Structures are given as C-alpha cells and as structure tokens.
C-alpha cells in the first residue's frame, strides 16, 4: 500500500472520530511509518487484519471529509490568509514607494498583523 499523506492530514482533523483500535493502527502506519507486518506483530493481529483496519479507517476519514469538509476549509482559509498578507505587503510597498501616507502604512501593517495572528492559530 502506498502511503497517502492526505490520510495523515485527515487523521489530524477526524482521528478522534475513529475507534481507538482504528486510530492506533492508522497512526502507527501513517505517523510512525511502521509496516503492516510490524503493526501486526505489535498489535497481536494478522497482517491482513491490519490492512483491513487501515482501509476501513481510510474510507471513514475520506467520507468524513466529503461530508464535513473541515480539512479543505482549513487549507482554503490558510491560502486566503496568505494572499491577504501578500496584498498588505504590496500595499505597504506601493505606499512607501509612491505616497508615504502614514495611515495607509499603519492600516496595511494592521491587516498584515491580523492575517499573521489568524494564520498562527
């Protein structure tokens, strides 16, 4: 099985909605980079049992994202905040180059600070 980093990302959002066993197995596979055989040995189940648990958990994570869209919304929000920060920097640069209006510079800096604060949460 090829490891899909999207699943690891979705695990951050929806991992607590899986059963404890599913969460443990999928975390060992994606976050701890253990093989199916290693997980089977550690958990005392068959390799096929591990594979089935991972496949079920992956399916549930993808279904949750399809229904709820939290991960996609998070990515879109981060992208929008980065664009807002870029535009605030452009406004400051343009203002410094052509007009030197203090209020514009302060407003652009305030917008930039808000975007950075929101992006760090």
N, C-alpha and C positions, 0 to 999 in steps of 0.2 A: 504494500500500500504506500503510495506517495503521500507525503505529509503536506497538507494544505494549510498554509498559515492563516487563511481566513477562519478556519475552525478554531485555531488558537485564539484569535481575536474575538470570535463569538463566545468562546468559553469565558472570557472576561466579563461579558455582558450577561450571559444566561446560564453560566455554570451552576449557580445555586439552584436552578430550577430542575436540574438533573437529579437522579437518585444519587445517594452518596457513593455507591459502587461504580456507577457510570462515571461520575465526576472523578473519582480516584483513578480509574483506568485511563480515561481520556487525558487527564493531566499528566500521568506518567508517560503516556505515549507522545503527546504534543509538547508539553512544557519541560519534561525531564529527559526527553529524547531516548526513552527505553524502547527496545524492540518488543514485538509481540511475545517472543519466547521469554524474554527477561521478565515482562509483566506477568505472564502465565506462571512462571516459577515463583515470583514474589507473592502473587495473589492466591496461589494454590488452585488454579483453574487451567483448563486446556488453552492452547494457543488459539484454537477455533473459538472458544468461549470469549477470549479477549477480543478477537477480531469482531465477533458479533456484537459485543458490548460497545465497542468503539463505533461501529457502523450505526447502531441504534442511536447512540448519543449524537453522532454527527448529523443524522437525519433530524433528530429533535432540535438541535441547535439551529439548523438551517430553516426548519419550519417555524421556529420561534421568531427568527429574524424576518422571515417572509410575512408573518402576521403582525409583528410589533415594529420592526424597522429601527430599533434603537441604535444599532451599530452604524447603519447607513446615515441616520440623522446626526450622530456624533461626528462622523467623517465630514459630512456636508457643513456642519457647524464650524468645525476646525478650519476647513478650507475657506469659508466665508470670513472668519475672523482674521485669517492670514491675509486675505485680499483687502479687508478693511485697514489692517496695519500697513500694508504696502501703499494704499492710497493716501493714508495720513502722512506717511513718509514723503510721498510725492508732493503733497500739498505744502508740507514744510519746506521741501527743497525748492519748489517753484516760488514760494513766498520769499525765501532767503535770497534767491537769485534775482527776483524782479521787483518786489514791492516792499519787503521788510516791514509788514504790518504786524505789530506785536500781538494783537488779538487773534489774528489768523494763526500765528505760530503757537500761541497758547492753546487755542481750540484744537489744532491738529495734534499737539502733544497730548492733550486730554483724551482725544479719541484713541490715539495710539496706546496710551496707558490703560484705558478701559479694555481694549481688544487684547492686550497682553495679559491683563488680570483674568479675563474670561478664559483665555486660552490655557492658562496655567492651572485652572480648576479641574 
